[in-house]
Amino acid sequence: MSKNSNQPSAWDVVAIGDTTQDVFLEMSDAEVKCDKEGENCKILFDFANKIVVDKKTDIPAVGNAANHAIGVARLGLRASIYTVVGDDVQGQLAAEVFRENNVDNSYIVFDKKNATNLSVVINFKGERTIFVYHEPREYRLPQLPRTDWIYLTSASGDGVEELHAQVLEYMNKTPGVKMAFNPGTHQMHLGREKLMKLLKKTELLFLNREEAADVLNVETDDVKELIHGYHQIGVRMMVLTDGPDGSYASDGKMIWYADIFKGPVVERTGSGDSYGSGFLGALMKGKSVPEAMNWGNANSTSVVQYIGAREGLLDEGAVEKMIASNQAIQPQEFAKW
């Protein structure tokens, strides 16, 4: 790998992480129970019985890395992906989906021992409950050409620490590459100390409000305290999503808040990934942080109107149109450092 930071980039972004096959089950024969505060909600359906499923939808080539790579490519940027899939029908379908969506798939690895990951998504009243199965994986990051950005996200618990070491080696040998980090479940479970080296290298971090507190191992949910905690570690820029309550973004000098755009919600799978690809895509195109929040908001608003994380991803023209139709909702200054 070249150490010349002036070397032209082959890609705008290389997404690194697992790919899965999603099976969506739409249900009406269930109920939700919450505590007295309306929190800690559980979905309930009959035990030891047959549950009627109203509709089933199979969607290949999804997961945080896949969703992000395709989202960035839809915006007209050069995207590639390093991912490991099974040497099976689902894995081959994933490779074809990437080709169809202008994502370079030169770095896809077909695992001959283990199948493609599977997620079963229960869709009930517009919210999703996801059963996730990750196959064991061994990661060997290929000799990547220079890229402007690395987008590191969800990977299997068996090999995730080795993958992190390989990404850090690439970053150290390739000065000038920026890293966006959106930790998956296995990565967050490693905890703050094991993620410290990566966080110090992170240009842009994506977490939701609960995840941000869990990784820092703090009880507070105060937005400014959480974001400040990551800036102290070395994270340069942070996006903190808060579900239907909007999002926050900080460049280390200012925190902005943005309400969500208005629109129908079919189900929310991929809403965070679509926000992230819109946000990072905007930064790659030279947009400001508030403009990037609008791009993320537009992408997310579109995706939740469809089943699955991919169908609603927008191109640049559609993003601008969505923003124009939501002129009344603009990022506002939330706090200064």
C-alpha positions in Angstrom: 0.0 0.0 0.0 1.3 3.4 -0.9 2.1 6.0 1.7 1.6 8.8 -0.7 -1.4 10.8 0.5 -1.5 12.6 -2.9 -2.2 9.4 -4.8 -5.5 9.6 -6.7 -8.3 7.7 -5.0 -9.9 4.7 -6.7 -13.1 5.1 -4.7 -15.1 7.7 -2.8 -15.9 5.1 -0.2 -15.3 1.4 0.6 -17.9 0.0 2.9 -16.6 -2.8 5.2 -19.0 -5.2 7.0 -21.4 -8.1 6.7 -24.1 -8.6 4.2 -27.4 -10.5 5.0 -30.6 -11.8 3.5 -33.7 -10.2 5.1 -37.0 -12.0 5.3 -39.8 -9.6 6.3 -42.9 -11.0 8.0 -45.8 -8.5 8.2 -48.1 -9.3 11.1 -51.4 -8.1 12.5 -52.0 -10.9 15.1 -49.9 -9.5 17.9 -49.9 -6.8 20.6 -47.4 -4.5 22.3 -47.1 -4.1 26.1 -45.1 -1.3 27.7 -44.3 -0.3 31.3 -46.2 2.5 33.1 -43.9 5.2 31.5 -44.7 3.8 28.0 -41.1 2.4 27.7 -39.5 -1.0 27.6 -42.1 -2.3 25.2 -42.4 -5.9 24.2 -44.2 -7.5 21.3 -46.4 -10.4 22.3 -47.9 -13.2 20.3 -49.3 -16.6 21.4 -46.8 -19.1 22.8 -46.7 -22.6 21.2 -49.2 -21.7 18.5 -49.3 -21.0 14.8 -49.1 -17.3 14.1 -50.6 -15.9 10.9 -48.2 -13.9 8.7 -50.0 -11.5 6.4 -47.1 -11.0 3.9 -43.6 -12.3 3.4 -40.9 -10.4 1.5 -37.3 -11.6 0.8 -34.6 -9.0 0.2 -31.0 -10.0 -0.6 -27.9 -7.8 -0.2 -28.8 -5.8 2.9 -27.1 -5.0 6.2 -25.3 -1.8 7.3 -22.4 -2.0 4.8 -24.6 -3.0 1.9 -27.2 -0.4 2.6 -24.6 2.3 2.9 -22.6 1.4 -0.2 -25.8 1.3 -2.3 -27.1 4.5 -0.8 -23.8 6.4 -1.6 -23.8 4.9 -5.2 -27.4 6.1 -5.8 -26.1 9.6 -5.1 -23.7 9.3 -8.0 -20.5 8.5 -6.0 -18.0 5.8 -6.5 -18.7 3.0 -4.0 -17.1 -0.4 -3.3 -17.7 -3.0 -0.6 -15.6 -5.6 1.2 -18.0 -8.2 2.6 -18.1 -12.0 3.2 -21.1 -13.9 2.0 -21.9 -17.6 1.7 -21.1 -19.5 -1.5 -24.8 -20.0 -1.9 -27.8 -18.7 -3.8 -28.2 -15.8 -1.4 -24.6 -14.8 -1.7 -24.7 -14.9 -5.5 -27.9 -12.8 -5.4 -26.1 -10.3 -3.2 -23.3 -9.9 -5.7 -25.8 -9.3 -8.5 -27.6 -6.7 -6.5 -24.4 -4.8 -6.0 -23.6 -4.9 -9.7 -27.1 -3.7 -10.5 -26.7 -0.8 -8.1 -23.3 0.4 -9.4 -21.4 -0.8 -6.3 -18.1 -2.4 -7.2 -18.0 -6.0 -5.9 -14.4 -6.9 -6.6 -13.8 -7.4 -2.9 -16.7 -9.8 -2.2 -15.5 -13.0 -0.6 -17.6 -16.2 -1.0 -17.3 -18.4 2.1 -17.4 -22.1 1.2 -17.9 -23.2 4.8 -20.6 -20.9 6.1 -23.8 -19.6 4.6 -25.0 -16.1 4.0 -26.2 -14.3 7.1 -30.0 -14.2 7.8 -32.3 -11.7 9.5 -36.0 -12.3 10.1 -37.8 -9.0 10.5 -41.2 -8.9 12.2 -43.0 -5.8 10.9 -45.9 -4.7 13.2 -47.5 -1.3 13.2 -44.7 0.3 11.3 -42.0 -0.8 13.7 -39.6 -3.7 13.2 -38.3 -6.4 15.6 -35.3 -8.2 14.1 -34.0 -11.7 14.7 -30.4 -11.6 13.6 -28.2 -14.7 12.7 -24.6 -14.1 11.9 -22.5 -16.9 10.5 -19.0 -17.3 11.9 -16.5 -15.4 9.7 -12.8 -15.1 9.1 -11.9 -11.7 7.7 -8.9 -10.9 5.5 -9.1 -7.4 4.3 -7.7 -7.3 0.8 -5.1 -5.0 -0.5 -7.4 -2.1 -1.1 -6.5 0.8 -3.4 -6.6 4.3 -2.0 -10.1 5.5 -1.1 -11.3 8.8 0.3 -13.4 7.2 3.0 -13.7 3.8 4.8 -17.1 3.1 6.2 -16.8 0.4 8.9 -19.8 -1.2 10.3 -21.5 -4.4 11.6 -19.4 -7.6 11.4 -19.5 -11.1 13.0 -18.4 -11.4 16.6 -16.1 -14.3 15.8 -13.8 -12.2 13.7 -14.6 -8.6 14.4 -11.5 -7.8 16.5 -9.2 -9.2 13.8 -11.1 -7.1 11.2 -10.6 -4.0 13.4 -6.9 -4.7 13.5 -6.7 -5.0 9.7 -8.7 -1.8 9.2 -6.3 0.1 11.6 -3.3 -1.3 9.7 -4.8 0.0 6.4 -5.5 3.4 7.9 -1.9 3.7 9.3 -0.4 2.7 6.0 -2.6 5.0 3.9 -2.5 8.6 5.3 -5.3 10.9 4.4 -8.1 8.2 4.3 -11.0 9.2 6.5 -13.1 6.7 8.4 -16.8 6.7 9.1 -17.7 4.2 11.9 -21.2 2.9 12.6 -20.7 0.1 15.1 -22.9 -3.0 14.9 -24.1 -5.0 17.8 -21.0 -7.2 18.2 -18.7 -4.2 17.9 -20.6 -2.2 20.6 -20.5 -5.2 22.9 -16.7 -5.0 22.8 -17.0 -1.8 24.9 -15.3 1.5 25.0 -11.7 0.3 25.7 -11.5 -2.2 22.9 -13.0 0.3 20.5 -10.7 3.1 21.6 -8.1 2.8 18.9 -10.8 2.9 16.2 -12.6 5.8 17.8 -9.4 7.8 17.9 -9.1 7.3 14.1 -12.8 8.1 13.4 -13.6 11.1 11.4 -17.4 10.6 11.5 -19.3 8.4 14.0 -22.9 7.3 13.7 -24.7 6.1 16.8 -28.2 6.4 18.2 -28.8 8.0 21.6 -29.0 4.7 23.5 -26.0 3.1 21.8 -23.9 6.2 22.5 -24.5 5.8 26.2 -23.9 2.1 26.1 -20.5 2.3 24.3 -19.3 5.0 26.7 -20.7 3.0 29.6 -22.5 6.0 31.1 -26.0 6.4 32.4 -26.7 9.9 31.0 -28.8 10.5 27.9 -27.8 14.2 27.7 -27.0 14.9 24.1 -24.2 17.4 24.8 -22.5 15.2 27.4 -22.7 12.1 25.1 -21.3 13.9 22.1 -18.6 15.7 24.2 -17.5 12.3 25.5 -16.7 11.1 22.0 -15.0 14.3 21.0 -12.8 13.9 24.0 -11.7 10.5 22.8 -10.8 11.9 19.4 -13.9 11.5 17.2 -13.9 14.6 14.9 -17.6 14.6 13.8 -20.6 12.8 15.2 -24.2 12.1 14.2 -26.5 11.1 17.1 -29.9 9.8 15.8 -32.9 9.7 18.1 -35.5 7.8 16.1 -38.7 9.7 15.4 -37.4 12.5 17.7 -34.9 13.6 15.1 -31.1 13.8 15.0 -28.1 15.8 16.2 -24.8 16.4 14.5 -21.6 18.0 15.8 -18.4 19.1 14.1 -16.7 19.7 17.5 -17.6 23.4 17.5 -21.4 23.3 17.1 -24.2 20.8 17.7 -27.2 21.1 15.3 -30.6 19.5 15.8 -33.0 18.5 13.1 -36.6 17.3 13.3 -37.6 14.5 11.0 -39.3 15.3 7.7 -43.0 14.4 7.5 -44.2 11.4 5.6 -45.9 8.0 5.9 -44.1 5.2 7.6 -44.5 1.6 6.4 -41.5 0.2 8.4 -38.3 1.6 9.7 -35.6 -0.9 8.7 -32.7 0.9 7.2 -33.7 4.3 8.4 -30.4 4.9 10.2 -28.3 3.5 7.3 -30.1 5.7 4.7 -29.6 8.8 6.9 -25.9 7.9 7.2 -25.4 7.4 3.4 -27.2 10.7 2.7 -25.2 12.5 5.3 -21.8 11.1 4.2 -22.7 11.5 0.5 -23.4 15.2 1.1 -20.1 15.7 2.9 -18.3 14.0 -0.1 -20.0 16.5 -2.3 -18.8 19.5 -0.2 -22.0 20.2 1.7 -22.0 21.7 5.2 -23.1 19.8 8.3 -26.6 21.3 8.3 -27.0 20.5 4.6 -25.7 17.0 5.2 -28.4 16.5 7.9 -31.0 17.5 5.3 -29.7 15.0 2.9 -29.8 12.3 5.6 -33.3 13.3 6.6 -34.5 13.1 3.0 -33.1 9.7 2.4 -34.4 8.3 5.6 -37.9 9.8 5.1 -38.0 8.0 1.7 -36.7 4.6 2.9 -39.3 4.2 5.7 -42.1 4.4 3.1 -41.1 1.0 1.7 -40.5 -2.5 3.0 -36.7 -3.0 3.3 -33.7 -0.8 3.5 -33.0 -0.4 -0.2 -36.0 0.5 -2.3 -36.5 4.0 -1.1 -32.8 5.1 -1.4 -32.7 8.4 -3.4 -30.6 9.9 -6.1 -29.3 13.4 -5.8 -32.2 15.0 -7.7 -34.8 13.2 -5.5 -32.9 14.3 -2.4 -33.1 17.9 -3.4 -36.8 17.6 -4.3 -37.5 16.0 -0.9 -35.6 18.8 0.9 -37.5 21.5 -1.1 -40.8 20.0 -0.1 -39.8 20.2 3.6 -38.5 23.7 3.7 -40.1 24.4 7.0 -37.9 21.8 8.7 -34.3 22.9 8.9 -31.4 22.1 11.2 -31.2 24.5 14.2 -28.2 25.4 16.4 -28.5 23.3 19.5 -25.4 24.1 21.5 -21.9 25.5 21.1 -18.7 24.2 22.7 
